[in-house]
Amino acid sequence: MAVVFYLVKYTAIALLSVLDMAMFVRAILSWFDPTEEWKISRFLYVVTEPIILPVRRLCAKFHWFEGVPLDIPFLITLLLTIVAQTFLEAL
């Protein structure tokens, strides 16, 4: 049972690390390719947007952060993935 827990824990940590890196690269590429015409930009959008979308919908539903020039749902999602990764590492 301990082996299964170990494998699940470190697989989740690895996936969260990859997601964090993909979100970071997407944020950097958005400065150079804001219309997401590059293939790598589109790929990162397809990978990361399903994770960000629930936070976007929640913020839109309650009209949070309207008119703010930053992508706050993106930042909230990034923060949540970092917190989840830290929590898993502490187990």
Residue, then its C-alpha position, 0 to 999 in steps of 0.5 A: m500500500a505504501v508503494v502505491f501511495y508513493l507512486v501516486k504522490y510523486t506522479a501527481i507532484a511531477l504532473l503539477s510541476v510540468l503544469d507549472m512549467a507549461m503555465f510559466v512558458r505560456a505566460i512568457l510566450s504571451w508577450f511575444d505571441p499574444t494572438e497565439e499563432w505559433k504552434i507551441s503557443r496553441f499547444l500550451y493553451v490547449v494543455t493549460e486552459p482546461i485547468i484555468l477555465p473553472v477559475r475563469r468561470l468562477c471569477a466571471k460568475f461573481h464579476w470578480f476582477e472585471g476591468v483588471p488588465l492582468d489575467i488574475p484567474f491565470l495567476i490564481t490557478l498558478l498559485l493553486t497548483i503551487v499550493a497543491q504541489t507543496f501540500l503533496e510534498a509535505l505528506 
